[in-house]
């Protein structure tokens, strides 16, 4: 066993960061390191500001303020940052791909037929700016745009007029065109938007469909309606962060920032389980498609028979409302299901994943996966885990 090394965890505990810690522990166990961890006492978080004179070996930190960034720059202890609240930090960082999260959210809402969109984020916070940029960039490719509501962040524990802020948020939501697809910078802000909708009598998801970020079960799964969210790959972020810190502690020269960690998927719950299309036949067709897309023999012809419409009408209706053909839509939904099952069922054989996602064989899934993502299903499963 190597000499013990003291590692400070200077970030909040709980939520998705518990998965990040699992990734850290996985790397440490794999490399047989002897890391000992320093965390907060009664408080739920310590900051690099609390570690100025700490004689430890390494720090994993969420650097969220300019004061913390200056402190990190002056530190003699190796530090790896895991937060993307600030741009251009003076220490190496391992962060998630925030723009990609925005792209996933926009793609999900567009696929539901929405034509009015909004972003609820944080003012002067880099990760919020990046998520909004990805969201807007994807919307622009489909000739859409979005409104914005940016709130001050709450990193500093200062008193705030919570009720007044909720009232302003509700007024903003009331004034926007409906049906509305809303992307929130975090699950916490998504929950706040849900409360504002409830207080204003706005129906979720029929009038306002909400997508959060983080996929924290405590927030998303224990509210009514439950909240759809973009799932982060916190395990992989923790693994890579520990690897980066280990290299720094060994004196290895490392890049200032690794390639950002891509998100896992959209986890759909009740807050977006709707289709924002006015034509009842198209809405019924979409519902029927989603009910049967996992069946390998299910085809577009099944939809036309069920809805009593022509193939030509269905093609036009899909293109007009969703910007793609029925086949393209079905193919994309099947791929999304396969990606989710690859992560959620790590021991299930690839051919069974294919069958459960509507593909006729593992070969067909692999070919489609390679075309869209540049990797095989097996490779995708591996990189999302470690």
Number of C-alpha atoms within 10 A of each C-alpha: 6 8 8 11 15 16 20 24 21 25 23 18 17 13 14 18 19 15 19 25 22 17 24 22 18 18 21 17 12 8 11 11 16 14 19 12 13 14 17 16 8 6 9 12 14 20 20 24 16 12 17 14 10 13 10 17 19 24 26 25 23 24 27 21 14 12 11 17 21 16 18 25 14 12 18 14 19 22 28 26 25 23 20 22 20 15 11 12 19 15 19 21 28 27 25 23 20 26 23 22 30 31 19 23 29 28 16 19 26 23 19 21 21 24 22 20 26 24 23 24 24 23 13 14 19 18 22 23 20 20 27 28 18 21 27 22 18 22 22 13 9 14 9 15 16 18 14 16 15 16 15 12 12 10 8 8 7 6 7 10 7 8 9 10 15 17 14 13 20 22 14 14 23 16 8 14 14 18 21 23 29 27 32 28 26 22 25 16 19 26 22 18 23 26 18 22 22 13 12 14 12 18 15 23 23 17 17 29 28 30 34 30 28 25 24 22 15 10 17 26 15 11 14 13 18 21 31 27 30 27 20 25 24 27 23 26 27 27 23 22 28 25 17 23 25 21 14 18 16 9 10 11 10 12 11 13 16 15 11 15 20 21 22 19 20 24 17 16 16 18 24 25 19 20 21 27 19 10 11 10 17 20 18 15 24 21 15 15 21 12 10 16 21 21 16 16 12 15 16 16 13 15 23 17 12 13 18 11 15 12 15 9 12 21 15 15 19 21 14 12 19 21 16 16 16 23 13 12 18 21 16 15 20 23 21 15 19 25 20 18 19 22 17 11 11 13 8 12 12 21 17 14 23 27 18 18 26 24 26 15 16 17 14 13 24 18 14 19 18 14 11 11 11 12 15 18 22 13 11 17 20 13 12 19 16 15
